[in-house]
Amino acid sequence: MHMERCLRLASQALGRTAPNPAVGAVVVDRQGQVVGQGYHERAGLAHAEVVALDAAGEAARGGTLYVNLEPCCHHGRTPPCVERVVSSGIKRVVVSMVDPNPAVAGRGIEALRHAGCQVEIGVLEAESRWLNRGFVKMMTRGLPWVCLKLATTLDAKIADRTGQSRWISGPEARQHVHELRNIFDCVLVGGATALRDDPELNVRGVAGGRDPLRAVVDPDLAVCPGSRICNGDEGSSTVLFCSADAIGRRGGCFPDHVRLVEIGRDRSTVGYLDLHEVMAWLGAEGVLTVLCEGGGRLAAGLVASGLVDEVKWIVSPKILADTQAVPAIAGLGEVLLKDARQLKDVSVTQLGSDVLICGTMIGEIC
């Protein structure tokens, strides 16, 4: 019960804490009453344990701290949480998962035990790892978690032959996409999609919503400097991944707040940009989670490169039946059925008249 509350608290900060994980904490006194709770709101602010212990005050002494991630034991932007836990008089700490950060990795738990605290590990561990899957992947593989989101007709088209895609999905599905953007650090599209749809890639209709980093894989810088993705409200941030020759030709055309990032070509994807390099750059910038919204060539490149971790596929009950309509995933070569990528942990949800199919492309969270 208390760890579930930790996870609910932590989830309020999704998309806001990078490069830190999302963490919630609950303090229970000797009589079993909740006397303090809190969560880490964003990088640089107090960690969840400190917020909860501050709220509890002296009532924490002799009590139990529940937290979904091992308390840190190193100095970063804030002091070690272990020191605060020990000084509070907490006698028992229940931890959902060990911190995968090599700077912690069990040392926080060891320090707590050495100070006389009873520590329990593993309560709702799978749920905690899923909540912080971006942080876990970054700590273990050095890359952000990538979710491929597609909205298609029944015959897997994302636009008609003229490039028109508004609207394949209904209002409930479109609102769901805004809710996703609100909890991901970065939203990514291909250059053709940015040119064709002129999307804003911001968050609308979500209470307390915030806009993610907007990124475009655009080898030839085809996107218009005056497009909505290159402008937007004050504070909007946009990155265009492109080739060196494109920067030489058109680099001076874009607003100052638009970052142009040179990425090498990947011969295995017929001259497309190296998507591993794109993800490595985003990871180095502190991005933990990426929501890719297409188009077809980018989706195909990510799948072929083994970079997709999660899929959210919205299917609308419409059929174009046109071979010249735009496919959701533009094939890069021949693939036999026996070699098809298989989604795992599949779930299906109805969104209005549309259907959302979710699944992962990995066996387990890293």
Buried (B, 14 or more C-beta within 10 A) or exposed (E): EBBBBBBBBBBBBBBBBBBBBBBBBBBBBEEEEBBBBBBBBEBEBBBBBBBBBBBBEEBBEEBBBBBBBBBBBEEEEBBBBBBBBBEBBBBBBBBBBBBBBEEBBEBBBBBBEEEEBEBEBEBBBEBBBBBBBBBBBBBEEEBBBBBBBBBBBEBBBBBBEEBEBEEBBBEBBBBBBBEBBBBBBBBBBBBBBBBBBBBBBBBEEBEEBBBBBBBBBBBEBBBBBEBBBBBBEEEBBBBBBBBEEBBEEBBEEBEEEBBBBBBEBBEEBEEBBBBBBBBBBBBEBBBBBBBBBBBBBBBBBBBBBEBBBBBBBBBBEBEBEEEEBBBBBBEBEEEEEEEEEEBEEEEEEEBBEBBBBBBBBBEEBB
